Amino acid sequence: MINNMKLKYKLIFFYIIVVMIPVLIVGIILTNYFREGALNRAIDQATNNVEKIKSQLSSKLRVPTDISNLLYFDEDLERLVTTHYPDALALTKAYLNYTDIRVYVLRYREISNIRFFIDNPSLVDDMSIAPLTPELESRAWYKKAMQSGEIYWMYISDKEKYFNSPKGTINKLSLIRQVYYRESGKSGILMVQVSQDELNQMLYQEPFDTLIIDEQGYIVSANDPQLVGSTVDAFDIGVDVQSQSKGVLKTRVKDKDSYVIIDEMSPELSSSKLKIISIFETKSILSDANNVSKLGLLIVIGVLLVALVFVYTISLLTTNRLLRLSRQLNQVALGNLNIVSRIDGTDEIGQLSRQFNYMVASINRLITQVIESNEKNSALEIAQREIKLKMMASQIHPHFLFNALESIRMNAHLKGEKEIANIVRLLGKLMRKNLEVGRERAPIKEEVEMIRSYLEIQKFRYEDRLEYEIKFDPRTAEIMIPPLIIQPLVENSVVHGLENKQGTVHVNVSITLDENQEVQVLVTDDGIGMKEERLSEIVDVISKVEEEERGRIGLRNVHQRLTLYYGEEHGLRITSQSGEGTKIAFSIPVESEFKS
């Protein structure tokens, strides 16, 4: 279908597929990424703020808790509230002598007021200590405090008036606990009221709607002070926050998509729990990101549309010029070699037009040159055949050489020169193997035979100056490797190991099969070795194709054949130390096929 489309439509089609659609997709992805990033940052910020508020609230509530503990064990307070006073004068003196509660309220800004209620009809209410009344006994917070001696935190609303006086309203988060006096057998209720200003001040600068609620669902503090005293249900959160202890919830608050972050804390020594709730509207968080994304998309779409117009215009101009060139090519195809193209411009199409004219002129010249070229090629082939025949005629027939060596060996054997006969036999065997090097692969056992023959010949030559050892794993015998791949390494060890070396040189050849099914070949000698600079030079030389150093052609040939067949990791690995010898190693994967 694409091949049948016109060029201008192809350009527009590929522009839409390759440019417009990917850019739009990337724009949409980035928009979503920015939106998700803004939401995640808002969630992280709200979560961190909740943790900060939780820490601050715990610190502020520790003061009322410590004061309640002091009053719980205050013997002066016990004596004051359990004594039966005969008249108002005695009671007034007792109230004036006890100043601890007033001192605590004045000293600690976290405390709004401290109240103590006990069943003692001789007491009067001085806004700190008050006698117990039937109305107080009917209150829910009183009943809960009397159930046990634990500390409770709860919000006491305006409805919980303990007598008909505006001064008696509490309307604050309060610590409530039972105080039992063993000697008198009486129990009182201690109430420590937290300063509302201190609680609201913690939330004043919070960027999101933030609430602190008690177990009854009353809002005890908020960054909007008007919410204090109402229940969390009035906030119209779409989930039951009372049943949630901690987490991030996506819900609707006041019919708007929002996120609610909830955390729970237990004040020190308290059996009550308070919840910190942070709420932010999704739309408000995403409004800036949406505006930026919309503006970015509009700009991108505008740029793409302008580019599309340019692409269409350029494609129309290009196709018109190509159509003219196509018609001229058709004329050449019909045999008209006198046509001249006159397409202006220096761009690629203009170059094609000039090359077209050059091509037409060249065709006429080439027609006359083809015959001459064919005649020259025929003459060249004949000359090459003659050279090959002369080269073949000048070669020494290898069978003649083998027969001559065999005659020498038999003659030496008949005369009792068994060692010379054996060396001649090994030399003939080695030369025969060298002439068979044209084979693509050979088994390792034949390589070992050739190495052994070579070392025996060299042993005959150098006598006690050369000792050798061949360790050959029989499992590798039939494994095929490139021919003449180990013998040059052995030759290198013998020739260069004996240079300037006094005493005996030991050459060791090891061919083993490791657990990775790779043939490991190691050739070592204890000859003169090499310095680090010389070793680096040789490693560099064998890795090059150019024959820069005639003395290392054998090593270079072996290294390059190994890397060609099996890969760079199976090339020669050479290590050497001056005065200690040289090690040359390589590996061959058993199951591997040649790469060439």
Secondary structure as GFF3:
##gff-version 3
##sequence-region A 1 596
A	DSSP	alpha_helix	7	15	.	.	.	ID=ss1
A	DSSP	pi_helix	16	20	.	.	.	ID=ss2
A	DSSP	alpha_helix	21	72	.	.	.	ID=ss3
A	DSSP	alpha_helix	75	82	.	.	.	ID=ss4
A	DSSP	alpha_helix	88	97	.	.	.	ID=ss5
A	DSSP	alpha_helix	100	107	.	.	.	ID=ss6
A	DSSP	beta_strand	111	118	.	.	.	ID=ss7
A	DSSP	beta_strand	129	131	.	.	.	ID=ss8
A	DSSP	alpha_helix	134	137	.	.	.	ID=ss9
A	DSSP	alpha_helix	140	147	.	.	.	ID=ss10
A	DSSP	beta_strand	151	156	.	.	.	ID=ss11
A	DSSP	three_ten_helix	166	168	.	.	.	ID=ss12
A	DSSP	beta_strand	172	181	.	.	.	ID=ss13
A	DSSP	beta_strand	186	194	.	.	.	ID=ss14
A	DSSP	alpha_helix	196	203	.	.	.	ID=ss15
A	DSSP	beta_strand	209	213	.	.	.	ID=ss16
A	DSSP	beta_strand	219	222	.	.	.	ID=ss17
A	DSSP	three_ten_helix	225	227	.	.	.	ID=ss18
A	DSSP	three_ten_helix	232	235	.	.	.	ID=ss19
A	DSSP	three_ten_helix	241	243	.	.	.	ID=ss20
A	DSSP	beta_strand	247	253	.	.	.	ID=ss21
A	DSSP	beta_strand	256	265	.	.	.	ID=ss22
A	DSSP	beta_strand	274	281	.	.	.	ID=ss23
A	DSSP	alpha_helix	282	333	.	.	.	ID=ss24
A	DSSP	alpha_helix	348	394	.	.	.	ID=ss25
A	DSSP	alpha_helix	398	414	.	.	.	ID=ss26
A	DSSP	alpha_helix	418	435	.	.	.	ID=ss27
A	DSSP	beta_strand	442	443	.	.	.	ID=ss28
A	DSSP	alpha_helix	444	462	.	.	.	ID=ss29
A	DSSP	three_ten_helix	463	465	.	.	.	ID=ss30
A	DSSP	beta_strand	466	472	.	.	.	ID=ss31
A	DSSP	three_ten_helix	474	476	.	.	.	ID=ss32
A	DSSP	beta_strand	480	481	.	.	.	ID=ss33
A	DSSP	alpha_helix	487	497	.	.	.	ID=ss34
A	DSSP	beta_strand	505	513	.	.	.	ID=ss35
A	DSSP	beta_strand	518	525	.	.	.	ID=ss36
A	DSSP	alpha_helix	532	542	.	.	.	ID=ss37
A	DSSP	three_ten_helix	550	552	.	.	.	ID=ss38
A	DSSP	alpha_helix	553	566	.	.	.	ID=ss39
A	DSSP	three_ten_helix	568	570	.	.	.	ID=ss40
A	DSSP	beta_strand	573	577	.	.	.	ID=ss41
A	DSSP	beta_strand	581	589	.	.	.	ID=ss42
###
